[in-house]
Amino acid sequence: MLYLQFKLEVMHSTKNLINRELNMSTRAEQKEKRRLEILKVSLDLFIRKGYAATKITDIAQEANMSVGLLFHYFPSKDKLYEELIRIGMSGPKMVMAEDQSDPLTFFESTAKNILHYAVSDPFVAKMFVLIRQAEYNDAIPENIKELLQLDDTYTQSALLMEKGQQNKTIRQGNTTALTIAFWAAIQGVCEALALDPTTPCPESDWIVDIIRRK
C-alpha cells in the first residue's frame, strides 16, 4: 500500500514537472513570437518614417501593447533599432560565408537565394531598405554607425570579381565597379519589392549577366 502511494506521488510529481516545462516552453514561444512582431512593426515604421521621427509610442501602438510592456522586450528605441541593424547585417555575413571556390557560381547562387527570400518574406526586402537608409542617416547613434562600418561585403566581392576575371568567368573591368553594379541591382530589386510585394521579380540570371563574361 505504501509502495502504491509512493508510486502515485511520483507519477503526480512527474506530471506536474512536465506540465511546468510545457508551460515554460509555451511562454517562451509566445514571448519570442511577440518579440518578432515588435521587430516587424518597428522595421515598417523605421523605413516609412525614419529613425528620428519614429517614437517608441508609435511602435507600442502598432504592436498593440503598452510602452511598459514593450520595454520588457527592448529597453529603448536605440536598442530595438540596433537589433534590426544587427539582423540586417547578419544576412551579408552568411552570404559571404558560402563556398567561394568558384566566383561565378557564388554570385549565381547569391542572387538566386536573395531574390527568393526577398519575394517569399517581405521582412528580407525591407531589411535592404533599412540598411541603406541607415548608411545615409547622420541621426542614428554612433555605435550603430560603427557597426555598419564593419560590413566588408564589397571588399570581399571585389576580390571574387578579380578571381573570376582570372578564370575567365567574370567580364573584364574595374572590380569595384562590377561589385557595385551587381549589388546595386539586387538592392534596387529588393527596394521595389519592399515598396510593393506584388512587383514582378526579375530573374536572378539577369543580374548575374551584368558581371558574366560573354
C-alpha positions, 0 to 999 in steps of 0.5 A, spaced: 500 500 500 505 504 501 509 502 495 502 504 491 502 511 494 509 512 493 508 510 486 502 515 485 506 521 488 511 520 483 507 519 477 503 526 480 510 529 481 512 527 474 506 530 471 506 536 474 514 537 472 512 536 465 506 540 465 511 546 468 516 545 462 510 545 457 508 551 460 515 554 460 516 552 453 509 555 451 511 562 454 517 562 451 514 561 444 509 566 445 514 571 448 519 570 442 513 570 437 511 577 440 518 579 440 518 578 432 512 582 431 515 588 435 521 587 430 516 587 424 512 593 426 518 597 428 522 595 421 515 598 417 515 604 421 523 605 421 523 605 413 516 609 412 518 614 417 525 614 419 529 613 425 528 620 428 521 621 427 519 614 429 517 614 437 517 608 441 509 610 442 508 609 435 511 602 435 507 600 442 501 602 438 502 598 432 504 592 436 498 593 440 501 593 447 503 598 452 510 602 452 511 598 459 510 592 456 514 593 450 520 595 454 520 588 457 522 586 450 527 592 448 529 597 453 529 603 448 528 605 441 536 605 440 536 598 442 530 595 438 533 599 432 540 596 433 537 589 433 534 590 426 541 593 424 544 587 427 539 582 423 540 586 417 547 585 417 547 578 419 544 576 412 551 579 408 555 575 413 552 568 411 552 570 404 559 571 404 560 565 408 558 560 402 563 556 398 567 561 394 571 556 390 568 558 384 566 566 383 561 565 378 557 560 381 557 564 388 554 570 385 549 565 381 547 562 387 547 569 391 542 572 387 538 566 386 537 565 394 536 573 395 531 574 390 527 568 393 527 570 400 526 577 398 519 575 394 517 569 399 518 574 406 517 581 405 521 582 412 528 580 407 526 586 402 525 591 407 531 589 411 535 592 404 531 598 405 533 599 412 540 598 411 541 603 406 537 608 409 541 607 415 548 608 411 545 615 409 542 617 416 547 622 420 541 621 426 542 614 428 547 613 434 554 612 433 555 605 435 550 603 430 554 607 425 560 603 427 557 597 426 555 598 419 562 600 418 564 593 419 560 590 413 566 588 408 561 585 403 564 589 397 571 588 399 570 581 399 566 581 392 571 585 389 576 580 390 571 574 387 570 579 381 578 579 380 578 571 381 573 570 376 576 575 371 582 570 372 578 564 370 575 567 365 568 567 368 567 574 370 567 580 364 573 584 364 573 591 368 574 595 374 572 590 380 569 595 384 565 597 379 562 590 377 561 589 385 557 595 385 553 594 379 551 587 381 549 589 388 546 595 386 541 591 382 539 586 387 538 592 392 534 596 387 530 589 386 529 588 393 527 596 394 521 595 389 519 589 392 519 592 399 515 598 396 510 593 393 510 585 394 506 584 388 512 587 383 514 582 378 521 579 380 526 579 375 530 573 374 536 572 378 540 570 371 539 577 369 543 580 374 548 575 374 549 577 366 551 584 368 558 581 371 558 574 366 563 574 361 560 573 354 
